[in-house]
């Protein structure tokens, strides 16, 4: 095998060919990732493939022959005829055509033993690539429980490749699989790559071949899975299924917002104490300010969202492994379709209620690029948890806690209204984006509804931890650098000696705040609000602390009660409502923009996002301010 | 072209999948796009995608569930696979209905 490709930077320095490279390929939902986790355990590395935003997961395993093998978990696919960026990566890596990626020495084709027909067609394609392939019949325990009989010897003979049985979640069959890897890695390349994208006629021929193999090798199950059908009878029911979906979402939200709270308060408190410690031990100056207000406050503002994000991912991965996510997409497809969104956009948008960043990262499940970008563009309109402190502050300061219509709390009603405004505007924007940027018809919606499976908690835990790590590394580095930049703008230059106003007045942020005041006046904002908007770019909730700083409220963020009464004294109701309307839309989160840049690999979309959100925020605040003022709230 | 296992009954009623209702069953008689409605992908591409998800001549098919709004999308069983699709794409699949599914009051 000639290997003239440039070495990739994050590949461990290994003597060429001494350590076999193994690629896991399989249909979605075949338990491929569970097998990858079982093989490599904690020895995993997650990065992106060079030049694309597809996740690259590599791990290591020791084979029975004492070799160290590098295992690559490739994105799931139904065929090598790639339809999404993920599937393109799978195809190109399998064929050794991916730039900077060494060709695999052995391909492990993972198949759900209970769903072999689908896997066979992919296997027939993989065979054409001409590399050594071993078939891992995964979830073999379920096949046995169903009384499904597979003639393994005959299957191996028909396919011309070794076949092993595995149960990834119970770590069964791994040694057999690795022994085959050892054996095949010695053999090397078998034949030339003869794969080409199959035509419709060739696909039909592959179907016939798969059917023939099924007939000679597989006896249908004696006790077929009836649970999936019975569960679907309820979960896909047009009325009950939808109600259950909303109940699950409600539970998810309760968990994200209430379970996470104690841990978040602990983290918040911890970073506050660390900041105070720095403030007490270091002499006053730039270094102290950078450490306490820039670095420590910055890291704290990231970590404080980690509990919510872990809980969110726990639910998403649990439901995904159970097989429910495809059902959620099915139930929501038509409603999302009204706005020109794909059913699969539902989960990323849902995640955005906690934070737009994991939401945008989760849009990878959407195959079509246009559908994906539309979803990314509207994700930040979902009311993320960073808006909650801002909403709470303004609502408690301006909206009386009285009961309207007998049972409804007015403050709660306003909060609900802000959430509803976010959702409604997301749907409208999605519909507009579709008309504006791409007029073509909606992508086909064709999706497998996998059989339900009991999630394996160890696998779920491992995946949740990995998501958490990715969030910390990807978002963390971005947020931290943004926080430091914003700190710089808010603290430099420092206040002159004998200054009367708060220090932020004299900084670049203060200058910007004063400079943009004429632009902000038509929407009812004063210069103090303009100043607070600048640090609010780091993370929305930081605006609360910044308002405390500009109004020189003693105790700052800790004393939101005092801040609320101060604001009530300085702002009119119309200004407060305009500020809320602004916050529904404003692109007030530099990290989200940075993640969009990263995920779309272009500056175009973050720029589009920033501009449309800014325009919408200004318009919404303008209308709100003048409407409220006309009604007597000025 | 059809697999000998599930040859459609001769004289079976042919219907497009998008016209079927929950509980209808039959055998796929033909897969191919012949309408002029835009699907966001070419006719050949849609045909291949349908084939890849198991919609192939001779496959057993049953409509399992329908969505809340305008009975869209639909969930069908194709041989041993469950697949969700929109009625818009389902137009490209012609089904030879089983005798007991024929003309159920439509």
Interface residues (C-beta under 8 A of the other chain):
Chain A: X78 X79 X81 X83 X115 X117 X118 X121 X198 X199 X200 X203 X204 X207 X208 X211 X215 X228 X229 X232 X236 X237 X238 X239 X242 X326 X329 X330 X331 X333 X334 X335 X337 X343 X368 X440 X441 X442 X443 X444 X445 X446 X447 X448 X449 X450 X451
Chain B: X1 X3 X5 X37 X38 X39 X40 X41 X44 X46 X47 X48 X49 X50 X51 X52 X53 X54 X56 X57 X64 X65 X66 X67 X68 X69 X70 X72 X73 X75 X79 X80 X81 X82 X83 X84 X85 X86 X88 X89
